[in-house]
Amino acid sequence: MSVSLNKLLARYFDDLIMGPPIFDRHGDLPNVVVYPLFPSRLDEKPPELITLSEGMRRGLRLSDTGLVSKIHVENPLPAAVLVGESELLMGDTQLRSMQFSCLIPPFRRASLPVNCVEEGQPAEAQVEFNGTDSVPWGLRSFKIEQISHHGEPVQFVVWDRVKDYLAMASTHSDTHDIHAVYDRYGDDLATYSRIFPRHNGQVGTVCTVGSNICCELFADPEVLEDRYENMLKSALIEAVVDPGVKVLPQDKVDRFLDQVAEVSVNSRVVQSRSLQSSGRTAVFSGRGIAGSALVDGGRVIHLVAHKKCPGESSPFAEQLSQLQQNSDNWRAQRGGFLAQLERDYRDRSRDYRSFKAKLAPVSEPQIHTKELEPYDFDTGDNASPSPRPQPLNAFMHDFFLGLFRRV
């Protein structure tokens, strides 16, 4: 990256405004507080990329390779597609989750690095995935730590973590399917999700769950709008499967983004060889923080970060009055900002809908204006290209030629 990641993140965070705390005022969910993140200003033009779920609705294909660690993607659309870190890929084959975020360029085939999160289900080659969700944060942070330390998560260790998570959540699955926790707690998640609505123009959230902070950010509010429900579920499931009455106070959250930028000084770039020309993802960990950031063209396209703060949470009931005051004060002071952001987003959103309307589904002929590039088959997502054989120097050539002639 031409600019170091920590400087890029510091600049990015400086342009963000943290919104008021949002929480369950009735106290039925006392271990969660959510802080929306807003851009200080919006550009006039919306992004020219779409989310994975949007792409799949419009003709993008994900198919199983029969290998646990790799799937194929075929993007026949004239738009880049964001495949986010730990997106859960579902279909009539083994469940997978993305190892890290990737951008799939228009008219491109590629191989994507994944982990299996359903040990008891075989991989079915060429079977297509047909839906997405998001892996719970308890597993996401572990995978990011593994990638930052070792380059990729060890698959059997991921399986063990999934089984441990299911046991903690009192959830049975014959195939050890991580999505089973959402099936078990779906009604609770639907109820609690209504407490934390998305705001127009919002680009991310910082969620405190018990003694943990988890953050997910996008460059553009249109992308967050499509991902918001799954993004929120990923955090709320942690509160539901591990209930409690304590949560981190706001002063811990106020310092969080600065700490993420500081930790990112030591980062590791990870990349699918199929997609080396479309952005770079860096992972980092330290001081209880694990995170990853997809950067393209000097912009932070997608960032996720998690911090463990054991022993630093305090009873929600003791914080309630301060949280209410902080929320009321923020809205009184920033009401004009939110109103302007709403207006700016409304104009952009109209243009973004127009952009998406022009993205023809795969069956229509105009998407074939450029032939799809072939798959790039590789031996590993982080492996370097195999060295090409080099000719022998003159001395060695004559030596071996004479040796073979004597045989």
C-alpha positions as CSV (number, residue, x, y, z in Angstrom):
1,M,0.0,0.0,0.0
2,S,1.4,3.4,-1.0
3,V,0.3,4.9,2.4
4,S,0.8,2.8,5.5
5,L,-2.4,1.2,6.8
6,N,-2.4,2.9,10.2
7,K,-2.1,6.4,8.6
8,L,-4.9,5.5,6.1
9,L,-7.1,4.3,9.0
10,A,-6.3,7.3,11.1
11,R,-7.4,9.6,8.3
12,Y,-10.5,7.5,7.6
13,F,-11.5,7.6,11.3
14,D,-11.0,11.3,11.5
15,D,-13.7,11.7,8.9
16,L,-16.2,9.7,10.9
17,I,-18.7,10.9,13.5
18,M,-19.8,8.5,16.2
19,G,-23.5,8.7,16.8
20,P,-25.5,8.5,20.1
21,P,-25.7,5.3,22.1
22,I,-28.6,3.1,21.2
23,F,-29.8,0.6,23.8
24,D,-32.8,-1.2,25.2
25,R,-34.4,1.4,27.5
26,H,-36.6,-1.3,29.1
27,G,-33.5,-3.2,30.1
28,D,-34.5,-6.5,28.6
29,L,-31.2,-6.7,26.7
30,P,-28.8,-5.2,29.2
31,N,-25.5,-6.4,27.7
32,V,-25.6,-4.5,24.4
33,V,-25.1,-0.9,23.4
34,V,-24.8,0.1,19.7
35,Y,-23.1,3.3,18.4
36,P,-23.8,4.2,14.7
37,L,-21.0,5.7,12.7
38,F,-21.6,8.4,10.2
39,P,-19.4,10.1,7.5
40,S,-18.7,13.8,8.3
41,R,-19.8,14.4,4.7
42,L,-21.1,12.4,1.7
43,D,-19.7,12.6,-1.8
44,E,-22.3,13.4,-4.4
45,K,-21.7,10.2,-6.4
46,P,-22.7,6.8,-5.0
47,P,-20.3,3.8,-5.3
48,E,-20.2,1.7,-8.5
49,L,-20.1,-1.6,-6.6
50,I,-22.6,-3.9,-5.0
51,T,-22.8,-6.4,-2.2
52,L,-22.5,-10.2,-2.7
53,S,-26.2,-10.8,-1.9
54,E,-27.2,-8.1,-4.4
55,G,-24.8,-9.6,-7.0
56,M,-26.3,-13.1,-6.5
57,R,-29.8,-11.7,-7.1
58,R,-28.5,-10.3,-10.4
59,G,-26.6,-13.3,-11.8
60,L,-23.3,-13.7,-9.9
61,R,-22.6,-17.4,-9.3
62,L,-20.7,-19.0,-6.4
63,S,-20.0,-22.7,-6.8
64,D,-18.3,-25.3,-4.7
65,T,-15.0,-26.7,-5.9
66,G,-15.1,-29.8,-3.8
67,L,-12.2,-28.4,-1.8
68,V,-12.8,-27.3,1.8
69,S,-10.7,-24.2,1.4
70,K,-11.8,-22.8,-1.9
71,I,-14.9,-21.8,-3.9
72,H,-15.3,-20.3,-7.4
73,V,-17.0,-17.0,-8.2
74,E,-18.2,-15.9,-11.6
75,N,-19.2,-12.3,-11.9
76,P,-20.9,-11.6,-15.3
77,L,-22.0,-8.1,-14.3
78,P,-20.5,-4.8,-15.3
79,A,-19.9,-3.8,-11.7
80,A,-17.5,-4.8,-8.9
81,V,-18.9,-7.0,-6.1
82,L,-17.8,-6.8,-2.5
83,V,-17.6,-10.2,-0.8
84,G,-17.2,-9.4,2.9
85,E,-15.1,-11.0,5.6
86,S,-16.9,-13.9,7.3
87,E,-19.9,-13.8,5.0
88,L,-21.6,-17.1,5.4
89,L,-22.2,-18.9,2.1
90,M,-25.2,-21.3,2.1
91,G,-26.6,-23.8,-0.3
92,D,-27.0,-27.5,-0.9
93,T,-23.4,-28.2,0.0
94,Q,-21.0,-27.6,2.9
95,L,-21.4,-24.2,4.6
96,R,-18.4,-21.9,4.1
97,S,-17.4,-18.6,5.4
98,M,-15.1,-16.1,3.7
99,Q,-11.6,-15.8,5.2
100,F,-11.2,-12.1,4.4
101,S,-12.9,-9.4,2.2
102,C,-12.4,-9.4,-1.5
103,L,-13.5,-7.2,-4.5
104,I,-14.6,-9.2,-7.6
105,P,-14.1,-7.0,-10.7
106,P,-16.6,-6.9,-13.5
107,F,-16.7,-9.9,-15.9
108,R,-14.3,-11.9,-13.8
109,R,-13.9,-15.5,-12.6
110,A,-11.8,-16.2,-9.5
111,S,-11.1,-18.6,-6.7
112,L,-11.9,-17.4,-3.2
113,P,-10.4,-18.5,0.1
114,V,-13.0,-19.9,2.6
115,N,-13.3,-22.0,5.7
116,C,-15.7,-24.8,6.3
117,V,-18.1,-24.1,9.1
118,E,-20.1,-27.4,8.8
119,E,-17.8,-30.3,9.5
120,G,-20.4,-33.0,9.1
121,Q,-21.5,-32.0,5.6
122,P,-19.4,-33.1,2.5
123,A,-18.4,-30.6,-0.1
124,E,-20.3,-31.0,-3.4
125,A,-18.2,-30.0,-6.4
126,Q,-20.0,-27.6,-8.8
127,V,-23.0,-27.2,-6.5
128,E,-24.0,-23.5,-6.3
129,F,-24.4,-21.4,-3.2
130,N,-27.7,-19.6,-3.1
131,G,-27.7,-17.4,0.0
132,T,-25.6,-15.4,2.5
133,D,-25.6,-14.6,6.2
134,S,-22.9,-13.6,8.6
135,V,-20.8,-15.6,11.0
136,P,-21.2,-14.8,14.7
137,W,-18.5,-12.4,16.1
138,G,-17.1,-15.0,18.5
139,L,-15.9,-17.0,15.6
140,R,-15.0,-14.1,13.3
141,S,-12.5,-12.6,15.8
142,F,-10.8,-15.9,16.2
143,K,-10.4,-16.4,12.5
144,I,-8.9,-12.9,12.1
145,E,-6.4,-13.6,14.8
146,Q,-5.4,-16.9,13.1
147,I,-4.9,-15.2,9.8
148,S,-2.8,-12.4,11.3
149,H,-0.6,-14.9,13.1
150,H,-0.4,-17.8,10.6
151,G,-1.6,-16.6,7.2
152,E,-4.8,-18.6,7.3
153,P,-6.9,-20.4,9.9
154,V,-6.2,-24.1,10.5
155,Q,-9.3,-25.9,9.4
156,F,-9.6,-28.5,12.1
157,V,-9.2,-25.8,14.7
158,V,-12.0,-23.8,13.1
159,W,-14.2,-27.0,13.3
160,D,-13.4,-27.3,17.0
161,R,-14.3,-23.7,17.6
162,V,-17.6,-24.1,15.8
163,K,-18.4,-27.1,18.0
164,D,-17.5,-25.2,21.1
165,Y,-19.7,-22.3,20.0
166,L,-22.7,-24.6,19.4
167,A,-22.2,-26.2,22.8
168,M,-22.0,-22.8,24.5
169,A,-25.2,-21.7,22.7
170,S,-27.0,-25.0,23.7
171,T,-27.6,-25.6,20.0
172,H,-27.6,-29.1,18.4
173,S,-26.7,-29.7,14.8
174,D,-26.0,-33.2,13.3
175,T,-23.5,-31.6,10.9
176,H,-22.1,-29.0,13.3
177,D,-23.6,-26.2,11.2
178,I,-22.8,-22.7,12.6
179,H,-26.0,-21.3,11.1
180,A,-28.0,-23.5,13.5
181,V,-27.6,-20.8,16.2
182,Y,-29.5,-18.4,14.0
183,D,-32.2,-21.0,13.5
184,R,-32.5,-21.6,17.3
185,Y,-32.5,-17.9,18.3
186,G,-34.2,-16.4,15.3
187,D,-37.3,-15.1,17.1
188,D,-35.1,-13.4,19.8
189,L,-32.9,-11.8,17.1
190,A,-35.8,-10.5,15.2
191,T,-37.2,-8.9,18.3
192,Y,-34.0,-7.3,19.5
193,S,-33.0,-6.1,16.0
194,R,-35.8,-3.6,16.1
195,I,-34.2,-1.8,19.0
196,F,-31.2,-0.8,16.7
197,P,-32.6,0.7,13.5
198,R,-30.3,1.8,10.6
199,H,-30.0,5.5,10.0
200,N,-29.9,6.8,6.4
201,G,-26.3,7.8,5.6
202,Q,-24.8,5.5,8.3
203,V,-21.6,3.7,7.2
204,G,-20.9,1.5,10.2
205,T,-21.5,0.5,13.8
206,V,-19.5,-0.1,17.0
207,C,-21.3,-2.6,19.2
208,T,-20.5,-3.3,22.8
209,V,-21.6,-6.8,23.9
210,G,-20.7,-7.6,27.5
211,S,-16.9,-7.0,27.7
212,N,-16.4,-7.0,23.9
213,I,-16.3,-4.3,21.3
214,C,-17.0,-5.3,17.6
215,C,-17.0,-2.8,14.8
216,E,-17.9,-3.1,11.1
217,L,-17.5,-0.2,8.6
218,F,-18.0,0.4,4.9
219,A,-16.9,3.2,2.6
220,D,-20.4,3.8,1.5
221,P,-23.8,3.9,3.2
222,E,-25.5,2.1,0.3
223,V,-23.3,-0.9,0.9
224,L,-24.1,-0.9,4.6
225,E,-27.8,-0.7,3.9
226,D,-27.8,-4.0,2.1
227,R,-25.5,-5.7,4.8
228,Y,-27.0,-4.1,7.9
229,E,-29.4,-6.9,9.0
230,N,-26.7,-9.6,8.8
231,M,-24.1,-7.3,10.3
232,L,-26.3,-6.6,13.3
233,K,-27.2,-10.3,13.8
234,S,-23.5,-11.2,13.9
235,A,-23.2,-9.0,17.1
236,L,-26.6,-9.6,18.7
237,I,-26.2,-13.4,18.6
238,E,-23.3,-13.0,21.0
239,A,-25.6,-11.2,23.5
240,V,-28.3,-13.8,23.2
241,V,-26.1,-17.0,23.5
242,D,-24.1,-15.5,26.4
243,P,-26.5,-13.3,28.3
244,G,-25.5,-10.9,31.1
245,V,-26.2,-7.7,32.8
246,K,-22.9,-5.9,32.2
247,V,-21.7,-3.9,29.3
248,L,-18.6,-1.7,28.5
249,P,-19.0,2.0,29.4
250,Q,-18.9,4.6,26.6
251,D,-15.4,5.9,27.5
252,K,-14.0,2.6,26.3
253,V,-15.8,3.0,23.0
254,D,-14.6,6.6,22.5
255,R,-11.0,5.4,22.4
256,F,-11.6,2.3,20.3
257,L,-11.0,3.5,16.7
258,D,-7.8,5.3,17.7
259,Q,-6.6,2.0,19.2
260,V,-7.5,0.1,16.0
261,A,-5.4,2.5,14.0
262,E,-2.4,2.1,16.4
263,V,-2.5,-1.7,16.3
264,S,-2.7,-1.7,12.5
265,V,0.9,-0.5,12.3
266,N,1.9,-4.2,12.3
267,S,-0.3,-5.8,9.6
268,R,-0.1,-8.7,7.2
269,V,-1.4,-8.4,3.6
270,V,-3.5,-11.4,2.5
271,Q,-4.8,-11.9,-1.0
272,S,-6.3,-14.4,-3.3
273,R,-3.9,-14.8,-6.2
274,S,-6.9,-14.6,-8.5
275,L,-7.6,-11.0,-7.4
276,Q,-4.2,-9.4,-6.9
277,S,-5.3,-6.4,-9.1
278,S,-8.4,-5.6,-7.1
279,G,-7.6,-4.1,-3.8
280,R,-5.6,-5.4,-0.9
281,T,-6.7,-6.8,2.5
282,A,-4.5,-6.4,5.5
283,V,-5.1,-8.2,8.9
284,F,-3.7,-7.2,12.2
285,S,-3.9,-8.0,15.9
286,G,-2.5,-6.9,19.2
287,R,-3.5,-5.4,22.6
288,G,-6.6,-7.5,22.6
289,I,-7.7,-6.2,19.1
290,A,-8.0,-8.2,15.9
291,G,-9.0,-6.6,12.6
292,S,-8.9,-6.6,8.9
293,A,-9.3,-3.8,6.3
294,L,-9.9,-4.1,2.5
295,V,-8.3,-1.1,0.8
296,D,-8.7,-0.1,-2.9
297,G,-7.5,3.1,-4.6
298,G,-6.6,4.7,-1.2
299,R,-10.1,4.1,0.2
300,V,-11.1,1.8,3.0
301,I,-13.8,-0.3,1.4
302,H,-14.6,-2.6,4.3
303,L,-13.2,-2.8,7.9
304,V,-13.9,-5.1,10.7
305,A,-12.3,-5.0,14.2
306,H,-12.9,-6.7,17.6
307,K,-11.5,-6.0,21.0
308,K,-11.7,-8.1,24.2
309,C,-11.9,-6.1,27.4
310,P,-12.1,-8.6,30.2
311,G,-13.1,-7.2,33.6
312,E,-13.8,-3.7,32.2
313,S,-17.6,-3.9,31.9
314,S,-20.0,-2.7,34.5
315,P,-23.7,-3.2,35.3
316,F,-26.0,-1.7,32.6
317,A,-28.4,-0.4,35.3
318,E,-25.6,1.8,36.7
319,Q,-25.0,3.3,33.3
320,L,-28.6,3.8,32.1
321,S,-29.1,7.4,33.2
322,Q,-25.7,8.5,31.7
323,L,-26.5,6.7,28.5
324,Q,-29.8,8.4,28.2
325,Q,-28.2,11.8,28.9
326,N,-25.5,11.2,26.3
327,S,-28.1,10.1,23.7
328,D,-30.3,13.2,24.4
329,N,-27.3,15.6,24.3
330,W,-26.0,14.2,21.0
331,R,-29.3,14.5,19.3
332,A,-29.8,18.0,20.6
333,Q,-26.4,19.1,19.3
334,R,-26.3,17.1,16.1
335,G,-29.9,17.2,14.9
336,G,-29.0,19.5,12.0
337,F,-26.2,17.3,10.9
338,L,-28.5,14.2,10.8
339,A,-31.1,16.1,8.8
340,Q,-28.5,17.2,6.2
341,L,-27.1,13.7,6.0
342,E,-30.6,12.4,5.3
343,R,-31.0,14.8,2.4
344,D,-27.6,14.0,0.9
345,Y,-28.2,10.3,1.2
346,R,-31.7,10.6,-0.4
347,D,-30.1,12.1,-3.5
348,R,-27.3,9.6,-3.7
349,S,-29.7,6.7,-3.0
350,R,-31.8,7.7,-6.0
351,D,-28.7,7.6,-8.2
352,Y,-27.6,4.3,-6.8
353,R,-30.9,2.7,-7.5
354,S,-30.6,3.9,-11.1
355,F,-27.1,2.4,-11.3
356,K,-28.3,-1.0,-10.0
357,A,-31.3,-0.9,-12.4
358,K,-28.8,-0.9,-15.3
359,L,-27.0,-4.1,-14.1
360,A,-28.6,-6.7,-16.3
361,P,-29.1,-10.2,-15.0
362,V,-26.9,-13.0,-16.5
363,S,-29.6,-14.1,-19.0
364,E,-29.6,-10.9,-20.9
365,P,-27.2,-10.3,-23.8
366,Q,-25.8,-6.9,-22.9
367,I,-23.8,-8.3,-20.0
368,H,-21.7,-10.3,-22.5
369,T,-20.1,-7.1,-24.0
370,K,-16.9,-8.4,-22.5
371,E,-16.0,-12.1,-22.3
372,L,-15.6,-13.5,-18.8
373,E,-12.0,-14.0,-17.8
374,P,-11.0,-17.6,-17.1
375,Y,-10.5,-18.9,-13.5
376,D,-7.0,-18.5,-12.1
377,F,-6.1,-21.8,-10.7
378,D,-3.5,-21.5,-7.9
379,T,-1.8,-23.6,-5.3
380,G,-2.7,-21.4,-2.4
381,D,-4.2,-18.0,-1.8
382,N,-1.1,-16.5,-0.4
383,A,1.4,-18.5,-2.4
384,S,3.8,-16.8,-4.8
385,P,3.8,-17.8,-8.4
386,S,6.0,-20.9,-9.0
387,P,9.4,-20.0,-10.4
388,R,10.0,-20.7,-14.1
389,P,12.8,-23.1,-14.9
390,Q,16.0,-21.3,-15.9
391,P,18.6,-22.6,-18.5
392,L,21.8,-24.0,-17.2
393,N,25.0,-22.0,-17.5
394,A,27.5,-23.1,-20.1
395,F,29.8,-24.9,-17.7
396,M,26.9,-27.0,-16.1
397,H,25.4,-27.7,-19.5
398,D,28.7,-29.2,-20.8
399,F,29.2,-31.1,-17.6
400,F,25.8,-32.8,-17.7
401,L,26.0,-33.4,-21.4
402,G,29.4,-35.2,-21.0
403,L,28.0,-37.2,-18.0
404,F,25.0,-38.5,-20.0
405,R,27.1,-39.4,-23.0
406,R,29.3,-41.7,-20.8
407,V,26.2,-43.5,-19.5
